[in-house]
């Protein structure tokens, strides 16, 4: 219940909607679709932990970029776009399309892996 | 021994009762709900005593200087009248909805004999009331000018206040005060930086270890920010870049959601010094 309310608030924030949340949000989905377990493997394989602290990934204690703790609650991604699973996958695949000056490199992540990585990052801790 | 057991039992029963009171939601936080008389008295007395205890070290400048009083009027109109009103001038609507209601300062000027107390409240604000701290917005000199002006309020009729306002406007005295530059030779002070994190509302968007209420994940957590490689994911994390980022985020990243909060150079230096302790 609480997450649903939180999601509703986030949705209102994200979409700038003024009307009340309906049962079925249609504008932006905050529900990740990928497979979190596949995401965990992909995160390891792409070395994300070299720059980020990521709970649940052994050795992921980098502090080059921000810690990826509690990502489901974060409002912005890269400080420039709303934090949604779709934007997250986009940012992981093509960081410079989202934030042209970002230090986050393009790691040649496939769409499927990017979606799975988002699912892992958004899983309840 | 028996007495001890009884006392402990009473204390535990009190704690349990308090917990139940809170959990039941019985207490109404609505601003339309007046405090009960004992609670109102208690809060008021606690506030007064708290202020009185903290003003001993403050030295009061000569407040009857007409030039100082005159400097206070435009500042008062810019920052105070919205909530406190003035002789014949009502507070704005939002202020009327506040609980507690902002004080009528003509009365305060009469009842609070020690001007240092007014200065203290204006500078540091009052927790859980609508009174903000002006320490990071106004210089001590500006605050004393406001205090000097406030002390004249109790002697002003509405007509006289109106005449002062007209005279000031005719004289071209702008009601817009210059923002404090905050530039000073003061040494970098990380404790002050920690206070500034609250005063610039950093806590609204970031998790900041060691700062209560800073638990919000709008932007990234500042845990370990001292050793973070990049700022805003864009520039190397150096002291100069941090100060620049704090002062004008858009010059670092034009698309950033981080707003320009009008942080002064000195405050940015102090904040950066505090953030440097988050390893």
Interface residues (C-beta under 8 A of the other chain):
Chain A: X51 X53 X63 X64 X65 X66 X67 X69 X70 X73 X74 X75 X76 X78 X79 X80 X99 X101 X102 X103 X104
Chain B: X205 X217 X218 X219 X220 X221 X223 X224 X227 X228 X229 X230 X232 X233 X234 X253 X255 X256 X257 X258
